[in-house]
Amino acid sequence: CKMSGGGGGGGGGRAHQQHQGGTVSATPRQLESLIRIAEAHARIHLSPVVRPADVDEAVRLVVAALQQAAVDPRTGRIDMDLSTTGR
């Protein structure tokens, strides 16, 4: 897919995606962040388009960050409330 020219618009709601044993929900802001990371990864490789490998790397980076910052110690699962509220 072609890289975006930037900007996006807020909007509300969440996107839901099945992911290895559970549902992961993401806000539009989080999805836009994934897009920006994938675009940056493509630019690092001097590519004018975002390829599936760029998206895979963006997802890997976000999941790794969430595992460090938002894992509920009681359940061992990613809890998005921990990343947004600290609770």
N, C-alpha and C positions, 0 to 999 in steps of 0.2 A: 504494500500500500504506500501511497505517497505520503511524505511528511506534511504535517499540518503547518499552516502559517502562524500558528500560535492562537492564543485566546480561545476561549470556549465559553461556556456560560454555565453558570451554576446549575440551577435546577435542583429539584429535591429528589427524594426517592433513593432507592438502593437497587443495585443489580445483584442478582443471586447466581452463584455458580456452584455446581456440584464439584467437590474436590476430595479425593481420597478419603472416604469414610465420613464425610460431613458436608454441610453447606457453608460456603464462605460468602458473606455479603460484603459489598463494597459500595461506598458512596460515589457519586459522580466525581467528586474531588479526588478520591483515591484512584479511580479509573483514569482520570486525566493525568495523574502522576505516573501511572504505568506507561501511558502513551509517551509522556515526555522522556522517561528513562529509556524506553525502546528507541525513540528518535535519537537520543544522545548516543546510545550504543551504536546505532547505524552511522552517525556522523563520525564517531571515533574511527570507524572502518572506511571512511570516505565514501559511503554509499548514499546515493540520493533517495533511496527507498528503504523502508523498514521491512526486514525479512523475518520469517518465523523464528530464526535463531536470535534475532534482536529482542523479540517479544519474550522468548523463553528465558533469556538472560535477565530481562527486566523483572519477570515474575520471580525468578530465582533470588534476585537481590532483595525484592520486597518481602518475600517469605523469610529470608534469612534475617532481615531487620526485624520483622514481626516476632520471630522466634526469640530474638534477644530482648525485645522491649515489651512484648504483650502476651507472654505465656503465663497463664494462671497457675500458680504453684500448687494449688490444690488438685487441679484436674490434668495439668500438663498440656492443655490445649490452648490455642491462640484465642484470646478474648479481646475483641476490638475495643471494648469499653476501657480496658487497661491502657491502650495506646491513646485514647482520646480524653479520658477523665483521670487516669492514674489510679482508679479504684477497681 
